[in-house]
Amino acid sequence: MLAGAKQGNYCIYDATANYKPLFESAIYDEAHSWLVEDDYERVDGRLLSGEIF
């Protein structure tokens, strides 16, 4: 899951591992590219940040 982090960064969390942080970047395109390179699939839906932290 790609989400905005507290300091304006973008963080990728592994939903299958209790939302463990996997990658963080200050640049959205860099975080998105990381997902694309690792063959992740888009899942539609929303989850509030308070529900995972």
PyMOL commands that set and color helices and strands:
alter all, ss='L'
color gray80, all
select helices_A, chain A and resi 15-17+28-37+49-51
alter helices_A, ss='H'
color red, helices_A
select strands_A, chain A and resi 2-4+10-14+20-25
alter strands_A, ss='S'
color yellow, strands_A
deselect
rebuild
show_as cartoon
